[in-house]
């Protein structure tokens, strides 16, 4: 009976403990359950699966904590290996899900926190025949892959040198007429065969030993893989030929022949194929390597007046960094002094340098221009934007798309099926064929030509290249599944503020009530908005600062999301918000309602200010439309997509903005839950929805949509809820995401068609189905070449995704001012 200990959340008292224990004991297979409040953990005895336990606790309100473990896996050679490695991981107690990626040779495992250590998971894979180690203990991927390719290159070169004489001795007469008679007259046929035996044995025992070292144990475990197919094929050819050479009496007169060249050349061709495949896979993961290469190793740090070059690991938050012209920024930070233009193209995909002045944010990995900067570190190590981007790309590249499910089902029985077909082929040719040696040729060809590795590489390689290219264009697929779901989008729902507009509104109108001045109103309004980070609140504060108003302190400030804010200022109750907020407070808008309607008709967002229950002013806030929004909306419509605006703004304002942009559907004056309902309504009317937003109030809609797309300049909560992040903050990034989604899925379908069609067409040919037409069987050497090239074709086809170009150039191709202080000075 196994025992499982893992962490829980949501426990606050002894009653919680009792309820959690009761829920666990009700799960089928649980013999005993104990919950510890102090440690916030549960210990369960019995045979219940971790997934069932987690679901039961989730439903009871005491969710089990989860954690993800990344492993680097060796020995993966085909899709069958992937299935068996995943099965080995799922067999470890505490594992909720496991995904193994053949293309980048990694495993992503979700486990109950505390239930399965990374070392235990690695040990399970190693026991299954796939040596593994935790990802953070491995050599850097680029270095590890370079070492593997170098070793594979040496083995392949040795195999070529050993196999070439064998091929010339046995097959040279096909190129040079009279060569066989020449060999017979000089060294003799027996000596020729003996030389072939020695050289082929060296090939199989040296460079080709990997096929037997991995394939034979897999066969003995009853879990054959591609290595097993090669080991069986080359072993059969070598074994038959060895018997024919040393025990000739066993064969009838005239039937004795050897196939050493088949065994040697098959091993060599497959090694060549694996070398080409490894090099291509290395290029497929180049995006991650380039991102990692953006990290400088040292930085100039000023501490207590002393400047020194320090390793990146020693830099902490609030350190002062001195960045010289042309240097790469080491960490995220804020400019304290100096001015320069910084190339952020490697992060955002945008080629135009961005101006940086005091107050501007800078990102680690970007390149400083001609000016010197003094920067305060705000995020270091794994907290930097570059580190987060790398994590998101790695997670997306390791994801399994729904389309992969079909491949997994087929590859689960593919290799055993091929072995069965090979045995059946041998039996049929032995029983009905004109020459028993043809049975060996056909059987070996079937074993060799089957290519489960092409099926295994078809999806993950395309995902690797597609998500890597997306990162280069400023698009992050936070969830790999979004690659497949985004292509099915029929309607794009857009938030207004920060998505279609700059997200930096300014106060453009102020109409005070009779008896009030603009200064009086603005002083009180700024007081209650002072503590808020909302863009509208910032606009009101900037307006007060521009007029040099003295803003008093407010107390008892309460904000209602999507509505407004209220507070006490100098003994007076001040409320600021939309018309619907005033309605909930029972405040009559009076004549100022007409002023607000005029503002909304001009595309401004109308707000009201009330003091002690009476409205005192109507305020108009305008948020400029982003330069590229109109072109992006038009491009979305050209793709056949419906475009909708979903916003909490006033109806008239929203329709004015939508009219300028050519947006046909408008849902306005909705709260966060209303945005989620709007997504559901759009789905019912048009089909799958992609929602694009940037704020906290967009999170419910981002989670509800088939694909949630967050603007990278928005809030962390929005980005966490999203499936896709547009780093540049420009809507043209959505077009790039759509193009990459469609291109990647098209590429995957091409790869899968090739992999399945190849196997479906050539396995029967190898078995001799066309022998009556051709009069000959497919050579095992040609079968080996075809098999090796099939994998290379799949990977090379995926590499074409690196050529995907931006779907729409940015409309604002000019230097952007990124400093809030600079903008303040430019627009007082």
C-alpha positions, 0 to 999 in steps of 0.5 A: 500500500503506497503513501502519498504526502502533499501540500494543501491550501485553504486550511484555516481551522480544525473544521477545515481539517476534518472536512478535508479528511472526510473528502479524501476518505470518500475517494475510491481507493483511499485507505486512510487520510490525515491532514496536518493544519500546521504543515498544511499537508495531507498524507493519503494511504491507498491506491487512489490516483493523484488526479482524482485526489486533486479533483476531490480537494478542488471541489471541496475548496481545499485545492492541492498545491501543484508544481511543475518539474522540467527534466532533460531526457536522453535516449528518445528516438521516436514517437514510441519512446515519447509514449513510454516515457510519459507512461513511466512518469505517470506511474510515479505517485503524485504525478498529475500529468506528463508531457515529453517533447521529442524535438527538444528532448525535455519533459514537463511534469505537473505534480502534487507539491511535495509528493514527487521530487524531481530526482524521483521523476528522473529516476523513473525515466532512467529505469524505463531506459531514458536517462533523465536529470532535472533541467536546472542541473543539466548543462546549458541546452546549447552546450549540451546539444553541441556536445551531442552533435560533435559525438554523433559526427565522430561516430558517423564519420567512423561508420562511413569510413568502415562501411564504404569498403564494404559497399564497394566490395559488394555493390561496386560492380553496379558502378564499375563493370567487371569488378566482381570478376576482378575480386574473384580472380584476385582476393577471392569471394570468400576473402571479400566476404571475410573482409566485409564481415570484419568491417561490418562487425566493427560498424555494428559494435562501434558506431552502430552499437547505440542501436543495440544498446537501446533497442535490445533492452527495449525489446526485452521490456516488451516496449520496442522502439525505433532502435529496436527496429534497426537492431532487429534489421541490421542484426538479422542481416549480419546474423544471416550473412555470418552463418552463410560465411562460416557454415556454408553447408547449411545452405542448398547449392546456389542459394548462399549469399551475404548481406553485410553491406546492408547491415553496414550501410543501413547503420551508417545511413541512419546515423547520417540521418540522425546527424542531419536531424540533430543539426536541424533540431538545433536550429529549431531551438535557436530562438531560445538560445538567442534569448539566453544569449541576450543576458550579459555576464557582468555589469558595472555597478555603483555601490557606496561611491565605488564602481566595479564590474560584478557578475550578474548573479551578484546584482540585487534590486536597487543596485545602481548600474552604469550603462555605457554606449553600445552596452547591453542592459543587464537587468530591468530597471528605471533610468535615474539620469542620462538620455539615450535611445535603446534598441528593444527589437530583441524583446518587442520585435520592433526595429525602432529604438526607443528614447530613454530619459529619467523615469523611463523603464528599461529592460534587461537584454536590450542594447543601449545606443549612443548615450550613457545611462545611470539605472536603478535595478528594479528586477533581477534574475528570474524576475526580469522580463527576459527570464519570464519570456524565456520561461513562457517560450520554453513552456509553449515549446514543450506543450502538446496540442490537441492534434497530437492526441491522434499521433499518440494513439497510433504510435502506442502500437506502431512499432509492435505492429511493424515488427508483426508485419515484418514477421508476417512478411518473412513467413509469406516469402518463405512459404510462397517466395521463389528464393528463401533469401528474399524473405530476409530482404523483405523482412529487413526492409520492412523493419528499416523503412518504418519511421516512427520518429517522423511521426514523433517529430511532426508536431513538436518541431513545428511548435518549437520553430513557430513559438520561437519565431513568434517570440522574435516578432514580439508574440509570446504563446504563454500556452502552447495550445493557443497555437491551435485554438487561435487559428479557429478564431471567428471574432476578435473582441477588443478592449478599448483603453490601452488596446485600441487607444494609448491607455494614457488619457488626458483631461480635455473638458471640464464643465463646472456647475454654477457656483463652482470654478474649474480649480475648486473642482479639480482640487477636490477630484485630484484629492480622491484620485491621488492614491489610484493608479487607474489611467483616468485617475492619473489624467486628473492628477496630471491636470491638477499638477499642470495648474499648480494646484495644492491637492489636500489629502483625502481619507476614507477613499473607496474605489468601486471597480468599473464605476468610480471612487468616493472619499472625504476631503476637508470634511466634504464627501467627494465622489468621482465616476461615470454616470451609472455610479452617480445613479447608484449614489442617487445623485441627479445629473441635472443640466450637466447630463447634456454637457456629458452627452456632447463630450461622448459624441466627440469621443471623450469619456464623460465623468461626473464629480459630486460633492455632498450628494450634489453634482458639481462638474462634468469632466471629459477625458480623451484617450488618443487612438493608437496610430496602428489601430485602424490599419490593424482592425482593417487587416483583421476584417480583411482576414474574414474576422468579425471585430467587436469592441467590449468596454466599460466606457460610455456608449456614446464614447465607445461608438464614436471610437468604433466608428473611426476604426470601422468596428461593427459590434460595440458592447459598452458600459459593462463591468468585468463580469459583463465583459465575460458575458459579452464574450459568451454572447459573441461566441454564440453569435459568431463562433470562437472568440479571441479577446484582447485586453490589458487591464485587471478588469479584462482578466475574466474575459481573457479567461472566458475566451477561446484565446485570451490575448494580453497587451504586454504593456498592461497589468500582470494579472491580465498577462497571467490570465492570457494565452498569448501576450503581445510584448510590443503593446501594438495591435499589429502583434495580433495579426502576427500571432494569427499568421503564426498560428495558421502557418504553424498548424498548416506546417504541422498538418503537412508534417503529419501527412508526410509521416503517415503517408510515407509509412502507409505507402512504403511499408507495403512496398518494402514487404514486396507488394509491388514485386510482381510489377518490378521483378525485384524487392526494395533494397534494405539500403534504399529503405534505410536512406528513405527512413533517414530522409523522412525525419530530415524532411519533417524537421526541415519543413518545420524550419520554414516557419523561421521565414514567417514575416510580420503580417502588418508593419507598425503604423507608428514607425517613429521614435517612441517616447517611453518616459512618463516624465518626458511626456508630462513635459511635452504635454503640460 
